Amino acid sequence: MIRPSTPADFDVIMQLIEEGRQKMIAEGNTRQWANGHPSPEVIEDDIVHGHSYLLTTDAGTPLAAFALMAGPDPTYARIDGGRWLNDEPYYVIHRIASSPKAHGVMREVLRFAFTMTDNIRIDTHRDNQTMRRLLAHYGFTECGIIYLANGDERLAFQLINHHTL
């Protein structure tokens, strides 16, 4: 089950992010969520603006958190080394974090996102091999490199729904 996050979910989301950070570090991705990113302020902003969601068990136990928002995303305005698949309206998935016990998170996030759009963009750190494998598995196309507001590069991907999930 996926539901919008509320301010009462803040601590749970931060715990899922910390679990995600530890999983990335264990896999050799030590730079993506370093230096306090994503910050508590970013998570609070996601919640306040209705971009934050929780994936839970049927009993309500949180398994994963993510942000989903309608574009345009300012960091996606410039793309180097490639191009987006189209210029149609899109949604962006950011800040996916899951419990080590969770499985099938990306599939559920995509199913949910495709109830809102047929056009999804996402980015990830070059060192995030797990996410890169997941994106390839679900048919995302690597489109080029985008830059975060602080100048850090990210690999950019796009998926157009062909109703295959």
Phi, psi and chi 1 to 4 in degrees:
 res  aa     phi    psi   chi1   chi2   chi3   chi4
   1 MET       -  138.5  179.7  175.8  138.5      -
   2 ILE  -119.0  133.4  -67.2  179.0      -      -
   3 ARG  -139.6  155.9   65.6  168.4  176.8   80.7
   4 PRO   -62.8  143.8  -20.3   31.0      -      -
   5 SER   -77.7  154.5  -57.9      -      -      -
   6 THR  -122.7  167.3   69.1      -      -      -
   7 PRO   -54.9  -29.7  -30.1   38.1      -      -
   8 ALA   -66.6  -17.8      -      -      -      -
   9 ASP   -88.2   -3.1  -62.5  -44.0      -      -
  10 PHE   -52.4  -50.4  176.7   80.0      -      -
  11 ASP   -63.7  -37.9  -71.1  -21.3      -      -
  12 VAL   -64.2  -42.9  167.7      -      -      -
  13 ILE   -63.7  -44.6  -65.5  168.1      -      -
  14 MET   -63.2  -35.4  -66.6  -53.1  -66.6      -
  15 GLN   -66.9  -42.2  177.2   60.5   38.7      -
  16 LEU   -62.8  -38.9  -72.5  165.7      -      -
  17 ILE   -64.4  -42.4  -74.0  170.2      -      -
  18 GLU   -64.2  -40.3 -176.6   55.5   31.8      -
  19 GLU   -63.5  -40.5  -70.8  173.8    5.3      -
  20 GLY   -63.7  -41.5      -      -      -      -
  21 ARG   -60.7  -45.4  179.3 -178.9  -70.7  114.1
  22 GLN   -65.3  -36.6  -66.6  -52.7  -46.4      -
  23 LYS   -64.5  -43.2 -172.7  170.1   22.1  174.8
  24 MET   -62.9  -43.7  -75.9 -168.6  -84.2      -
  25 ILE   -60.8  -44.1  -70.6  168.6      -      -
  26 ALA   -62.2  -27.0      -      -      -      -
  27 GLU   -92.2    5.0  -65.9  170.3   -8.0      -
  28 GLY    92.9    2.9      -      -      -      -
  29 ASN   -95.8   83.2  179.6    8.1      -      -
  30 THR   -93.1   -8.0   59.9      -      -      -
  31 ARG  -105.1  -19.4  -61.8 -178.7  -64.0  162.8
  32 GLN   -65.7  -52.7 -176.1  170.5   -3.9      -
  33 TRP  -109.2   47.3  -81.2    2.9      -      -
  34 ALA   -90.8  168.5      -      -      -      -
  35 ASN    56.6   39.9  -55.3  -42.1      -      -
  36 GLY    77.4   15.3      -      -      -      -
  37 HIS   -98.1  139.9  179.2   78.3      -      -
  38 PRO   -73.6  141.5   22.9  -27.5      -      -
  39 SER   -75.0  156.4   70.5      -      -      -
  40 PRO   -55.7  -33.8  -26.2   34.8      -      -
  41 GLU   -65.8  -38.3  -65.7   79.4   17.2      -
  42 VAL   -65.3  -42.4  166.5      -      -      -
  43 ILE   -65.2  -44.1  -59.5  -53.8      -      -
  44 GLU   -59.5  -42.6  -71.8  171.7  -12.2      -
  45 ASP   -62.3  -43.0 -170.8   65.0      -      -
  46 ASP   -57.3  -45.2  -74.5  -15.9      -      -
  47 ILE   -64.1  -50.3  -66.0  168.7      -      -
  48 VAL   -59.1  -38.1  166.7      -      -      -
  49 HIS   -90.8    6.5  -70.6   96.6      -      -
  50 GLY    75.0   24.3      -      -      -      -
  51 HIS   -99.3   -9.3  -58.2  148.9      -      -
  52 SER   -97.5  136.3  179.4      -      -      -
  53 TYR  -135.3  152.9  -64.6   88.9      -      -
  54 LEU  -118.3  136.6  -81.5  179.4      -      -
  55 LEU   -97.7  124.1  169.2   65.0      -      -
  56 THR  -126.3  164.0   67.4      -      -      -
  57 THR   -71.1  170.2   64.0      -      -      -
  58 ASP   -59.4  -28.7  -69.8  -21.8      -      -
  59 ALA   -82.0   -4.4      -      -      -      -
  60 GLY    97.5    2.9      -      -      -      -
  61 THR   -72.2  123.5  -56.8      -      -      -
  62 PRO   -66.3  131.7  -18.6   30.5      -      -
  63 LEU  -112.3  -32.0  -63.6  173.4      -      -
  64 ALA  -158.0  156.8      -      -      -      -
  65 ALA  -130.3  149.8      -      -      -      -
  66 PHE  -159.8  162.0   63.6   96.8      -      -
  67 ALA  -110.3  138.6      -      -      -      -
  68 LEU  -137.0  123.8  177.1   68.0      -      -
  69 MET  -145.1  151.6   57.4 -158.0   71.5      -
  70 ALA   -70.6  140.8      -      -      -      -
  71 GLY   -74.4  176.9      -      -      -      -
  72 PRO   -81.4  145.0   26.2  -30.2      -      -
  73 ASP   -97.0  122.6 -175.9  -44.8      -      -
  74 PRO   -57.7  -30.5    2.0   -5.5      -      -
  75 THR   -74.1  -10.0   60.3      -      -      -
  76 TYR   -98.0    1.8  -70.7    5.1      -      -
  77 ALA   -67.4  -34.7      -      -      -      -
  78 ARG  -111.5  128.9  170.7 -175.4  166.2 -158.4
  79 ILE  -132.4  127.4 -174.3  164.6      -      -
  80 ASP  -105.2  150.9  -69.8  -13.7      -      -
  81 GLY    72.0   19.2      -      -      -      -
  82 GLY   169.8 -156.6      -      -      -      -
  83 ARG  -158.7  158.7   58.2 -175.7  -65.0  -83.9
  84 TRP   -69.2  156.6  -64.8  111.8      -      -
  85 LEU   -69.1  -28.6  -60.3  178.5      -      -
  86 ASN  -159.0  174.3   62.7   31.9      -      -
  87 ASP  -110.2   18.5  -66.3  -37.1      -      -
  88 GLU   -72.7  160.4  -59.5  -62.7  -43.3      -
  89 PRO   -55.5  146.5  -25.5   34.6      -      -
  90 TYR  -145.7  165.4   61.3   90.8      -      -
  91 TYR  -113.2  156.0  -88.1   62.2      -      -
  92 VAL  -120.0  136.3  178.3      -      -      -
  93 ILE  -102.7  128.7  -61.1  169.9      -      -
  94 HIS  -132.5  159.2  -76.7  -55.3      -      -
  95 ARG    53.6   49.2  -63.8  177.7  -80.1  -73.0
  96 ILE   -76.6  127.6  -63.5  177.5      -      -
  97 ALA  -140.4  136.8      -      -      -      -
  98 SER  -136.9  158.6   62.7      -      -      -
  99 SER   -67.8  146.8  162.7      -      -      -
 100 PRO   -59.7  -20.6  -18.5   26.5      -      -
 101 LYS   -82.3  -10.8  -58.1  170.7 -165.8  148.1
 102 ALA   -82.8  140.4      -      -      -      -
 103 HIS  -135.4  146.2  -60.1  -74.4      -      -
 104 GLY    77.3   19.1      -      -      -      -
 105 VAL   -61.8  -49.5  169.0      -      -      -
 106 MET   -60.6  -41.1 -178.8   59.3   85.7      -
 107 ARG   -58.0  -46.0 -178.5 -178.1   61.9 -114.1
 108 GLU   -68.5  -39.7  -64.8  -53.2  -43.3      -
 109 VAL   -62.4  -43.6  168.5      -      -      -
 110 LEU   -65.9  -42.8  -70.2  173.7      -      -
 111 ARG   -57.1  -43.8  -77.2 -177.7  178.6  160.8
 112 PHE   -65.4  -47.9  179.5   75.7      -      -
 113 ALA   -60.2  -37.7      -      -      -      -
 114 PHE   -73.2   -3.6  -77.4  138.4      -      -
 115 THR   -79.9  -12.8   66.7      -      -      -
 116 MET  -110.0  -24.9  -61.8 -179.7 -172.1      -
 117 THR  -157.7  162.9 -175.1      -      -      -
 118 ASP  -109.3   11.2  -77.1  -28.3      -      -
 119 ASN  -138.4  110.1 -160.8    8.9      -      -
 120 ILE  -122.0  136.8  -63.9  175.1      -      -
 121 ARG  -119.4  150.6  -65.5 -179.4 -176.1 -179.4
 122 ILE  -155.8  155.8 -168.9  169.5      -      -
 123 ASP  -135.5  159.7   63.0   85.1      -      -
 124 THR  -152.0  162.2 -165.4      -      -      -
 125 HIS   -70.6  145.3 -165.5  -78.0      -      -
 126 ARG   -54.9  -34.0 -173.1  176.0  -60.5  -81.5
 127 ASP   -80.5   -6.5  -66.9  -15.4      -      -
 128 ASN   -85.5   77.3 -165.8  -24.9      -      -
 129 GLN   -63.4  -35.5  -63.2  -59.8  -39.9      -
 130 THR   -62.7  -47.9  -61.7      -      -      -
 131 MET   -65.5  -39.6 -179.2   58.9   73.7      -
 132 ARG   -61.7  -40.7  -69.4  173.8   68.5 -175.6
 133 ARG   -64.3  -42.6  -82.1 -168.8  -58.6  -85.7
 134 LEU   -62.1  -43.9  -81.1  169.5      -      -
 135 LEU   -62.8  -41.1  -64.3  174.4      -      -
 136 ALA   -64.4  -42.3      -      -      -      -
 137 HIS   -59.1  -39.9  174.4   78.7      -      -
 138 TYR   -89.8    7.2  -74.6  104.2      -      -
 139 GLY    89.2   12.6      -      -      -      -
 140 PHE   -65.1  146.3  -81.5   81.6      -      -
 141 THR  -101.8  129.7  -60.8      -      -      -
 142 GLU   -74.8  123.4 -172.8  170.7  -18.1      -
 143 CYS  -105.5  -20.0  -64.3      -      -      -
 144 GLY   151.7 -155.3      -      -      -      -
 145 ILE  -120.4  132.4  -63.4  172.0      -      -
 146 ILE  -113.9  169.1   59.2   99.6      -      -
 147 TYR  -127.1  131.0  -61.3   89.3      -      -
 148 LEU   -68.7  169.6  -55.6 -179.6      -      -
 149 ALA   -57.9  -30.5      -      -      -      -
 150 ASN   -86.2    2.1   68.6    3.0      -      -
 151 GLY    96.2   -9.2      -      -      -      -
 152 ASP   -66.1  139.3  -70.9  -10.5      -      -
 153 GLU   -84.5  152.2   76.9  164.9   32.8      -
 154 ARG  -140.6  147.3  -67.1  -67.9 -176.1  -95.0
 155 LEU   -79.0  132.5  -57.6  177.8      -      -
 156 ALA  -108.3  138.8      -      -      -      -
 157 PHE  -133.6  157.0  -61.2   81.7      -      -
 158 GLN  -143.6  145.2 -173.3  171.9    3.1      -
 159 LEU  -134.9  127.5  179.2   62.5      -      -
 160 ILE  -103.4  126.8  -60.6  168.9      -      -
 161 ASN   -69.1  124.9 -172.7   12.5      -      -
 162 HIS  -115.7   21.9  -61.7  -67.2      -      -
 163 HIS    57.9   47.7  -53.1  -77.0      -      -
 164 THR  -111.6   -1.6   58.1      -      -      -
 165 LEU   -78.9      -  -67.1  176.6      -      -
